[in-house]
Amino acid sequence: MPHLSTLKQDNTLLENYFPELSSNQEAKFSMLGELYAYWNAQINVISRKDMENFYVHHVLHSLAIAKLIRFKAGTEILDVGTGGGFPGIPLAIFFPDVKFHLVDATGKKIKVVQEVVAALGLSNVIAEHKRAEELDKQYDFIVSRAVTQWSELNKWTARFIRKKVKNDLPNGWLLLKGGDLTEEFKSAERRMEEYALKDYFKEEYFETKKLIYVSAFDTLVPRYSV
């Protein structure tokens, strides 16, 4: 398990990239490392290597979404396949006036998420042990981090995105992915935009990481057509 002083030191990375954080947000992000260090020792939801780089690999990676869009108050977001709570929990700290619904099919992971949410007092988060197919609600955006192929995610979740738009970016999906996405998105007949995370963050980890925005409304020629 990484030493807690290392986790606290790594937390300063967030302040460098997001200097607008309030003291309350800084405190919650600082607690996050300690909480995951504790719960990961009880229920292994993060690999040891990733835990040693917790703030870069998990927290900062999740907050890449906040570099693209600043959600307006009252926005509702579904985090599909949240795993240990990413990107949902860091985003919920960053956007306290936004509602987050975190779901995952693995019960032990959601247990950790629920414990972390309770310890941080995040009243804007609901975490449930469910599959996406079981949901019956609509949201402004769906977020995920390396959960499944786009074709499957689109099939499972397209019906959950509401039509009324309240943010500057039209409703849709915000997906954290990596590597060559040509094959995965070659038949995605929706408006799609790709953002390289190395343009946001200088750490080597982000060299091949990407944020994909897919609009729920605009149908275009596939970006990755062959």
C-alpha positions in Angstrom: 0.0 0.0 0.0 1.4 3.4 -0.9 2.4 5.7 2.0 -0.3 8.2 2.9 2.2 11.1 2.8 2.9 10.2 -0.9 -0.8 10.3 -1.6 -1.1 13.7 0.0 1.9 15.0 -1.9 0.4 13.8 -5.2 -2.8 15.6 -4.4 -1.0 18.9 -5.1 -1.1 17.9 -8.8 -4.8 18.7 -8.8 -4.2 22.2 -7.4 -1.7 22.8 -10.2 -4.1 21.9 -13.0 -7.3 23.2 -11.2 -6.2 26.2 -9.1 -9.9 27.2 -8.7 -10.6 24.4 -6.3 -12.1 25.6 -3.0 -10.7 24.6 0.3 -13.6 22.2 0.8 -12.8 20.5 -2.5 -9.1 20.3 -1.7 -9.9 18.6 1.6 -12.2 16.1 -0.1 -9.6 15.3 -2.8 -7.0 14.9 -0.1 -9.2 12.5 1.8 -9.8 10.5 -1.3 -6.3 9.0 -1.4 -6.5 7.9 2.2 -10.0 6.4 1.8 -9.0 4.4 -1.3 -5.7 3.2 0.4 -7.8 1.9 3.3 -10.6 0.3 1.3 -8.3 -1.2 -1.4 -6.5 -3.1 1.4 -9.9 -4.6 2.4 -11.4 -5.1 -1.1 -9.0 -5.0 -4.0 -10.6 -2.7 -6.6 -7.5 -0.9 -7.8 -4.2 -2.7 -8.8 -1.2 -2.1 -6.6 0.7 -0.3 -9.4 -2.3 2.0 -10.1 -2.7 2.7 -6.4 0.9 3.9 -6.2 -0.1 6.5 -8.9 -3.6 7.1 -7.6 -3.9 10.8 -8.3 -2.6 10.6 -11.8 -4.1 7.3 -13.0 -7.5 7.7 -11.4 -8.3 11.2 -10.1 -6.6 13.4 -12.7 -7.6 11.1 -15.5 -11.3 11.4 -14.4 -11.0 15.2 -14.2 -10.0 15.4 -17.8 -13.7 15.7 -18.5 -13.8 19.0 -16.6 -11.2 20.3 -19.0 -13.7 20.0 -21.8 -16.9 21.0 -20.2 -18.1 22.7 -17.0 -21.4 21.2 -16.2 -24.2 23.6 -15.2 -26.0 23.2 -11.9 -28.7 20.6 -12.0 -27.1 18.5 -14.8 -27.7 14.8 -14.3 -24.9 12.3 -15.2 -24.8 8.5 -15.4 -21.4 6.8 -14.8 -21.7 3.4 -16.4 -19.4 0.6 -15.2 -18.0 3.0 -12.6 -15.8 0.3 -11.0 -14.2 1.8 -7.9 -16.0 5.1 -8.6 -14.2 6.6 -11.6 -14.7 9.0 -13.2 -17.9 9.7 -11.1 -16.5 10.4 -7.6 -13.8 12.9 -8.7 -16.3 14.6 -10.9 -18.9 14.8 -8.1 -16.3 16.5 -5.9 -15.5 18.9 -8.7 -19.1 19.6 -9.6 -21.0 19.7 -6.2 -24.2 21.1 -7.9 -24.4 18.3 -10.4 -26.2 15.0 -9.8 -24.3 11.7 -10.4 -25.6 8.2 -10.7 -22.9 5.6 -10.5 -23.7 2.0 -11.4 -21.6 -1.2 -11.7 -22.4 -4.9 -12.1 -19.8 -5.9 -9.5 -21.2 -5.7 -5.9 -17.9 -5.4 -4.1 -16.8 -2.4 -6.1 -20.1 -0.6 -5.5 -19.6 -1.3 -1.7 -16.3 0.6 -1.8 -18.0 3.4 -3.8 -20.8 3.7 -1.3 -18.4 3.8 1.6 -16.2 6.5 0.0 -19.3 8.6 -0.9 -20.6 8.3 2.7 -17.2 9.2 4.2 -16.9 12.3 1.9 -20.5 13.3 2.5 -21.2 13.5 -1.2 -25.0 14.3 -1.3 -24.9 14.6 -5.1 -24.0 10.9 -5.7 -26.2 7.7 -5.8 -24.2 4.5 -6.2 -26.0 1.3 -7.1 -25.2 -2.4 -7.9 -26.9 -2.5 -11.3 -26.4 -3.2 -14.9 -27.0 -0.4 -17.3 -29.8 -2.4 -19.0 -31.8 -2.3 -15.7 -32.0 1.4 -15.5 -35.2 3.4 -16.3 -34.2 7.1 -16.1 -32.8 9.8 -18.3 -29.7 11.9 -18.0 -27.9 14.8 -19.7 -24.6 12.9 -20.1 -23.2 9.4 -19.8 -19.6 9.1 -18.8 -17.4 6.0 -18.7 -13.8 5.0 -18.4 -12.6 2.1 -20.6 -15.8 0.1 -19.9 -16.7 -1.6 -23.2 -16.7 -1.1 -27.0 -18.7 1.9 -28.3 -21.2 -0.3 -30.2 -22.2 -2.0 -27.0 -22.3 1.1 -24.9 -24.4 2.9 -27.5 -26.9 -0.1 -27.7 -27.2 -0.2 -23.9 -27.5 3.5 -23.1 -28.8 5.6 -26.0 -32.3 5.6 -24.6 -31.1 7.1 -21.4 -30.1 10.5 -22.8 -32.7 13.2 -22.5 -33.4 15.5 -25.4 -33.6 18.9 -23.6 -30.1 20.5 -23.5 -29.0 22.7 -20.6 -25.2 22.8 -21.1 -23.1 24.5 -23.8 -22.2 21.0 -25.2 -25.2 19.1 -26.5 -26.2 16.0 -24.4 -24.3 12.8 -25.2 -21.4 10.6 -24.1 -18.0 11.5 -22.6 -15.7 8.5 -22.8 -12.2 8.2 -21.4 -10.3 5.8 -23.6 -6.8 5.0 -24.9 -4.9 3.8 -27.9 -6.0 3.4 -31.5 -9.7 3.9 -31.7 -10.1 3.5 -35.5 -11.7 0.1 -35.5 -14.0 0.8 -32.5 -15.5 3.9 -34.0 -15.3 3.2 -37.7 -19.1 2.8 -37.9 -20.2 5.3 -35.3 -22.7 7.3 -37.2 -22.9 10.2 -34.8 -21.1 13.5 -34.3 -17.9 12.6 -32.6 -14.9 14.6 -31.3 -11.6 13.3 -30.0 -9.4 15.2 -27.5 -5.8 14.1 -26.6 -5.3 14.3 -22.9 -1.6 15.1 -23.4 -2.9 18.5 -24.4 -4.3 18.9 -20.9 -1.8 17.1 -18.7 2.0 16.8 -19.0 2.4 13.4 -17.2 3.6 10.6 -19.4 0.6 8.5 -18.5 -1.6 10.7 -20.7 0.5 10.3 -23.8 -2.0 7.9 -25.4 -5.1 8.7 -23.4 -8.1 10.3 -25.1 -11.4 11.8 -24.3 -14.2 11.1 -26.8 -17.3 13.2 -27.0 -20.2 11.7 -28.9 -23.4 13.7 -29.5 -26.7 12.1 -28.9 -28.3 14.1 -31.6 -26.1 14.8 -34.6 -25.7 12.0 -37.1 -22.7 12.4 -39.4 -20.5 10.4 -41.7 -18.4 8.2 -39.3 -15.2 10.0 -38.2 -13.2 6.8 -38.6 -14.7 5.6 -41.9 -12.6 3.3 -44.1 
